[in-house]
Amino acid sequence: MRLVIVGGVAAGTKAASRARRLDPEMEVTVYQEEPEPSISECGLPYFLSGVVDGRENLIARTPEKFAQQDIEVLVRHRVERIDASGKKLSVLDLETGKAFEDTYDRLVIATGARAVLPPIPGADLEGVFEIRFLTDADRIKSYIEEYAPRNAAIVGGGYIGLEIAENLCRLGMEVFLIEGQDRVALAYGPEVSEKVEAELGAHGVGVYTGEKVDEFTGEERVRGVKFGGTELAADLVVVGVGIKPNVELAAEAGIELGSTGAILVDKHMKTSAPDVWAAGDCVQTTNLTDGSPAWVPLGDTANQMGRVAGTNAATGEETLEFPGTLGTGIFKVFDLGVGKTGLSEEAAMDAGFEVVSASLSAYDRAAYYPGAQKVFLKLIADRATGRLLGAEATGSSADKLIDICATALWGRLSYPDLVNIDLAYSPPYGPALSPVIQTATILSGKFDRAREGIRASE
């Protein structure tokens, strides 16, 4: 039995390791276009600044390590065609230029996602980068070492752009950020966006929202960015306006795509093609909050999908299910932690819910305890049932608050459950009543007023 996996990083390598564990006799081969099969992409911004010292610390496993598990990993090999009916692959060795054909009994597609570089004049200038892989970070670091840029522009106000902005500031650069929409961190509500923009401003990052980049200027190397009738000096540009799933290989093989544009799979990560599974950032899944199709390109989600795909590809049976995702995530911008789970207020309304929300600023520990800091928490609930739909948090303990709320969402808890939830308390770790309990209590008051015929204000 021969299992071939197209793509590595999180989902592909997890699928390979899981399959090997379940079937020691199965042939397992991984084709990976990048030179490193298993890296931590989330650590790339911190590698740029030296917070993570040494690229080897971002490489989870090398081909040699996989070989010790009897997993063949062929890096710098690109699968260019899948013949799903004949169970054949056309492969190109990117180092030698040699093309060859391979066969499989079972296949896992883990082609991931790629960065989007908009068609902006001057985008081909030296010094304009996108960042997705370790090789991208290598190129940026080499450019910084060679040219010592003083002014950096970030295009895009999502979490990648925000993390890059922080880490370029750590290198002593003057940094400004351009976002085409009217605020940064669009996956969150406006309260969180305001806090993120304030944090950027406090550390000297210029923020320009509602602006479209017209041109990157320069001759051979980038020297500036034009937008809104203004040109600002920039001798380094990082474009982080988003990513999209790599699905061309699957689509050309006749594998069905979902409404999000990612590969359609069932709960067992099975595609529409026989003996073909898919996992990771190239795959559509289900939003567990409202049941809608979702594309959620996150490293932890890719790992979980890879485990399911690898298990079922090894057994050939419907052994494991991937239930879907809440889209739980967190990032840091300077000293501010920012996290979310479930639906934002806007997304909940778009999904057809009538929403009641409540927010609170509170201390992350007993107010009298040294080092106490303010945190912000917002809870979003369904007016009809009281069920929690989403949560957003900022501050030092944003991770803790969001993890509590993610668990509540997973268990389909409602606001009365959170009012009475039993959480740990000690002055060094939190106030007597957790911000989760306090915010749920505010939410409870809104529901009480609505029942009494007084419309709860949102």
C-alpha positions in Angstrom: 0.0 0.0 0.0 1.5 3.3 -1.1 0.4 6.7 0.4 1.6 9.9 -1.2 1.1 13.3 0.4 1.3 16.4 -1.7 2.6 19.2 0.6 4.2 19.3 3.9 4.4 22.0 6.7 1.6 21.3 9.2 -1.2 19.2 7.7 1.0 17.1 5.3 3.7 16.1 7.7 1.1 15.4 10.5 -0.8 13.1 8.0 2.4 11.3 7.1 3.5 10.7 10.7 0.0 9.6 11.7 -0.2 7.2 8.8 3.2 5.7 9.6 2.2 5.2 13.3 -0.9 3.3 12.3 0.6 1.3 9.5 4.3 0.5 9.9 4.3 -1.4 6.5 2.8 1.3 4.4 5.0 3.2 1.9 4.8 6.9 2.7 6.2 9.6 0.5 5.8 13.4 0.9 6.4 15.8 -2.0 7.2 19.4 -0.8 8.0 22.3 -3.0 9.8 24.4 -0.4 13.2 23.2 0.9 11.9 22.7 4.5 9.1 20.2 4.9 8.1 21.1 8.5 8.3 24.6 9.7 6.6 27.0 12.1 5.2 29.7 9.8 3.7 31.6 12.7 7.2 32.2 14.0 8.5 34.0 10.9 7.9 37.6 12.0 9.9 36.9 15.2 12.7 35.3 13.2 13.0 38.6 11.2 13.7 40.6 14.3 15.9 38.0 16.1 13.4 37.4 18.9 13.7 33.8 17.5 17.4 33.3 17.1 18.4 31.0 14.3 16.3 29.7 11.4 16.9 26.1 12.6 14.6 26.8 15.6 11.7 27.2 13.2 12.4 23.8 11.5 10.4 21.2 13.3 11.8 18.2 11.4 14.2 17.7 8.5 13.9 15.1 5.7 16.6 13.1 7.6 14.4 13.1 10.7 11.4 11.8 8.7 13.7 9.2 7.1 14.3 7.8 10.6 10.5 7.1 10.7 10.7 5.5 7.3 8.9 8.4 5.7 10.4 9.5 2.4 10.3 13.3 2.1 11.3 14.8 -1.3 11.8 18.6 -1.0 12.1 20.9 -3.9 9.7 18.6 -5.8 6.5 20.0 -7.3 3.6 17.8 -8.2 2.3 19.3 -11.4 -0.6 17.0 -12.2 -2.9 14.5 -10.5 -4.5 11.8 -12.6 -7.2 10.8 -10.1 -8.7 8.1 -12.3 -5.3 6.4 -13.0 -3.9 7.2 -9.6 -0.8 8.8 -11.1 1.2 12.0 -10.4 3.3 14.1 -12.6 6.3 15.4 -10.6 9.0 18.0 -11.4 12.4 18.0 -9.5 13.0 21.7 -9.1 16.7 21.2 -8.6 17.5 19.1 -11.6 14.6 20.1 -13.9 13.8 16.4 -14.3 10.1 15.4 -14.7 8.9 12.0 -13.8 5.7 10.0 -13.0 4.7 8.4 -9.7 1.7 6.3 -8.6 -0.3 6.1 -5.4 -2.9 3.8 -3.8 -4.1 6.6 -1.5 -3.4 10.3 -1.7 -3.5 13.3 0.7 -3.5 16.8 -0.7 -2.0 19.3 1.7 -1.0 22.1 -0.8 -1.8 24.9 1.8 -2.3 28.5 0.8 -0.2 31.2 -0.8 0.2 34.9 -0.2 -1.7 37.3 -2.4 0.4 40.0 -4.1 -2.0 42.6 -5.7 -1.2 44.1 -9.1 0.5 47.3 -7.9 2.9 49.1 -10.2 6.4 48.6 -8.9 5.6 45.4 -7.0 8.5 43.8 -8.9 11.1 46.2 -7.4 13.8 44.8 -5.2 12.8 45.3 -1.6 9.1 44.5 -2.1 8.3 41.2 -0.4 5.5 38.9 0.6 6.0 36.5 3.4 4.6 33.0 3.7 7.5 30.5 3.9 10.9 30.4 5.7 12.5 31.1 2.3 10.6 34.4 2.1 11.9 35.3 5.6 15.4 34.4 4.5 15.2 36.8 1.6 13.9 39.6 3.8 16.6 39.1 6.3 19.3 39.1 3.7 17.9 42.3 2.2 17.9 44.0 5.6 21.5 42.8 6.3 22.7 44.1 2.9 20.9 47.4 2.6 20.0 48.4 6.2 16.6 49.9 5.4 15.5 52.8 7.6 11.9 53.1 6.5 9.5 50.2 6.1 6.0 50.1 4.8 3.5 47.3 5.6 0.6 46.9 3.2 -2.3 45.2 5.0 -3.6 45.5 8.5 -4.3 41.8 9.3 -2.5 39.9 11.9 0.5 39.1 9.6 1.0 42.8 8.8 0.6 43.8 12.4 3.2 41.2 13.6 5.6 42.3 10.9 5.2 45.9 11.9 6.1 45.2 15.5 9.2 43.2 14.5 10.5 45.7 12.0 10.2 48.3 14.7 12.3 46.1 16.9 15.1 46.4 14.3 15.0 50.2 14.7 13.1 51.0 11.5 10.5 53.8 11.1 7.4 51.8 10.1 4.1 52.8 8.6 1.1 50.6 7.8 -1.5 51.1 5.0 -4.9 49.4 5.1 -7.4 49.6 2.4 -10.4 49.3 4.7 -11.4 51.8 7.3 -9.7 50.0 10.2 -7.1 47.3 11.0 -7.9 43.9 12.4 -11.1 43.5 10.4 -11.9 40.1 11.8 -12.6 41.8 15.1 -15.1 44.5 16.1 -14.3 48.2 16.0 -13.5 48.3 19.8 -10.6 45.9 19.3 -9.4 47.7 16.1 -9.3 51.0 18.0 -7.1 49.4 20.7 -4.8 47.9 18.1 -4.4 51.2 16.3 -3.7 52.9 19.6 -1.0 50.4 20.4 0.6 50.9 17.0 0.6 54.6 17.5 2.1 54.3 21.0 5.1 52.6 19.4 5.5 55.1 16.6 3.9 53.1 13.8 2.0 55.4 11.3 -1.4 54.0 10.5 -3.2 54.9 7.3 -6.6 53.3 6.9 -9.0 53.6 4.0 -6.1 54.1 1.7 -5.2 52.1 -1.5 -1.6 51.8 -2.6 -1.2 53.4 -6.0 2.4 52.6 -6.7 5.7 51.4 -5.3 8.4 53.9 -6.5 12.0 53.5 -7.2 14.3 52.4 -10.1 15.8 49.0 -9.3 15.1 49.1 -5.5 12.0 50.4 -3.8 12.3 53.9 -2.5 8.7 54.9 -1.6 5.0 54.2 -1.6 2.4 56.4 -3.2 -1.2 56.4 -1.9 -4.0 59.0 -1.6 -1.9 61.7 -3.3 0.9 61.2 -0.8 4.3 59.6 -1.2 6.2 58.3 1.8 9.8 57.1 1.8 10.2 53.3 2.2 13.2 51.2 1.4 11.5 48.0 2.5 8.0 46.9 1.8 6.2 43.9 3.1 2.8 43.1 1.5 0.5 41.1 3.8 -3.0 41.7 2.3 -4.1 38.1 2.6 -3.7 34.5 1.4 -5.8 32.2 -0.8 -6.0 28.4 -0.9 -3.7 26.5 -3.3 -6.4 24.5 -5.1 -5.4 24.6 -8.8 -3.8 21.1 -8.7 -7.0 19.6 -7.2 -9.3 21.5 -9.5 -7.5 20.4 -12.6 -7.8 16.8 -11.4 -11.6 17.3 -11.3 -11.8 17.4 -7.5 -14.8 19.4 -6.2 -14.2 22.8 -4.6 -16.5 24.3 -2.0 -18.3 27.7 -1.9 -15.3 29.3 -0.2 -13.0 28.3 -3.1 -11.2 25.7 -1.0 -11.3 21.9 -1.5 -14.6 20.4 -0.5 -14.2 17.5 2.0 -16.5 15.5 4.2 -16.0 15.1 8.0 -13.4 12.4 7.3 -11.4 14.8 5.1 -12.3 12.8 2.1 -12.6 14.6 -1.3 -14.9 13.9 -4.2 -12.1 11.7 -5.8 -11.7 8.0 -4.9 -9.0 7.4 -2.3 -8.1 11.1 -2.1 -8.2 13.1 1.2 -7.2 16.7 1.8 -6.2 18.7 4.8 -4.9 22.1 6.0 -5.1 25.6 4.5 -6.3 24.3 1.1 -9.5 22.8 2.6 -13.0 24.1 3.3 -14.5 23.1 6.7 -17.6 24.0 8.8 -18.0 26.9 11.1 -19.3 25.3 14.3 -21.0 28.4 15.5 -23.5 28.8 12.6 -22.9 25.7 10.5 -21.8 27.6 7.5 -18.9 26.7 5.1 -15.7 28.2 6.3 -12.1 28.5 5.2 -9.9 28.9 8.3 -6.1 28.9 7.5 -4.6 28.3 10.9 -1.7 26.2 11.9 -3.4 24.3 14.8 -6.4 23.6 12.6 -4.2 22.3 9.9 -2.5 19.9 12.3 -5.9 18.6 13.6 -7.1 18.1 10.0 -3.8 16.3 9.1 -4.3 13.9 11.9 -7.8 13.0 10.7 -6.7 12.7 7.0 -3.6 10.7 7.9 -5.6 8.3 10.0 -8.3 7.7 7.5 -5.9 7.4 4.6 -3.9 4.8 6.5 -6.9 2.7 7.5 -8.9 3.3 4.3 -11.9 3.7 6.6 -14.0 6.4 8.2 -12.1 6.1 11.4 -11.8 9.7 12.6 -13.9 12.9 12.0 -13.0 16.5 12.0 -16.0 18.3 13.3 -15.3 21.8 12.2 -13.8 24.9 13.7 -14.6 28.0 15.8 -11.9 30.0 14.1 -10.2 30.6 17.5 -7.0 32.7 17.1 -4.7 35.1 18.9 -1.8 37.3 18.0 0.4 40.0 19.7 1.1 43.5 18.6 3.8 45.0 20.8 2.5 44.6 24.4 -1.1 44.0 23.4 -2.5 40.4 23.2 -5.5 40.2 20.8 -7.7 37.1 20.6 -11.1 35.9 19.3 -13.3 32.9 19.0 -16.5 32.3 17.1 -18.3 35.0 15.3 -17.8 38.8 15.5 -20.8 40.9 16.1 -20.9 41.8 12.4 -20.4 38.2 11.2 -23.2 37.0 13.6 -25.6 39.5 12.1 -24.6 38.6 8.6 -25.3 35.0 9.5 -28.9 35.9 10.4 -28.6 36.0 14.2 -30.2 38.8 16.2 -27.4 39.7 18.5 -27.0 40.9 22.1 -23.5 41.9 23.1 -21.7 43.2 26.2 -18.2 44.3 26.8 -16.1 45.2 29.8 -12.7 46.6 30.8 -11.4 44.9 33.9 -8.2 44.0 35.7 -6.4 40.8 34.8 -5.8 40.0 38.5 -6.8 41.5 41.8 -6.6 45.3 41.4 -4.4 45.7 44.5 -1.9 43.0 43.3 1.3 44.4 41.8 1.4 44.4 38.1 -2.4 44.3 37.6 -3.3 45.4 34.0 -6.5 46.2 32.2 -8.0 43.7 29.8 -11.0 44.1 27.5 -13.6 41.4 26.8 -16.6 41.4 24.5 -19.2 38.6 24.4 -21.7 38.1 21.6 -24.8 36.1 22.2 -27.9 35.0 20.2 -31.0 37.0 21.4 -33.3 34.0 20.7 -31.5 31.4 22.8 -28.9 33.2 24.9 -26.2 30.9 23.4 -22.7 32.4 23.1 -21.8 33.1 19.5 -18.4 34.7 19.9 -15.9 36.5 22.0 -13.0 39.0 21.6 -10.4 40.0 24.1 -7.3 42.2 24.3 -4.7 42.5 27.1 -2.2 40.4 28.9 -4.6 37.5 29.6 -6.5 37.6 26.3 -5.4 34.0 25.7 -6.9 32.7 28.9 -10.2 34.6 28.4 -10.5 33.4 24.8 -9.7 29.8 25.7 -12.5 29.8 28.3 -14.9 31.3 25.8 -13.9 28.8 23.1 -14.6 25.9 25.4 -18.0 27.5 26.2 -18.7 27.8 22.4 -17.6 24.2 21.9 -20.1 23.1 24.6 -22.8 25.4 23.2 -23.1 27.1 26.5 -25.3 30.2 27.1 -24.8 33.4 29.0 -26.3 32.0 32.3 -23.7 29.2 32.2 -21.0 31.8 32.1 -22.5 33.8 34.9 -22.2 30.8 37.1 -19.1 29.1 35.7 -16.6 27.9 38.3 -13.2 29.3 37.5 -9.9 29.4 39.5 -9.3 32.5 41.6 -6.2 33.8 43.4 -5.1 37.5 43.5 -1.9 36.9 41.4 -4.0 35.2 38.6 -7.2 37.1 38.4 -9.9 39.1 40.2 -12.4 37.4 42.4 -14.9 37.3 39.5 -13.3 36.5 36.2 -13.8 39.1 33.4 -15.8 36.3 31.7 -18.2 36.1 34.6 -18.4 39.9 34.9 -19.1 40.4 31.2 -21.7 37.5 31.2 -23.4 39.3 34.1 -23.7 42.5 32.1 -25.1 40.4 29.2 -27.6 38.8 31.6 -28.8 42.2 32.6 -29.5 43.1 28.9 -31.5 39.9 28.5 -33.4 40.6 31.7 -34.4 44.1 30.5 -35.5 42.7 27.1 -37.8 40.2 28.9 -39.3 43.1 30.9 -40.1 44.9 27.7 -37.2 47.3 27.7 -35.1 46.9 24.6 -31.5 46.0 25.4 -29.1 48.5 23.9 -26.3 46.9 21.9 
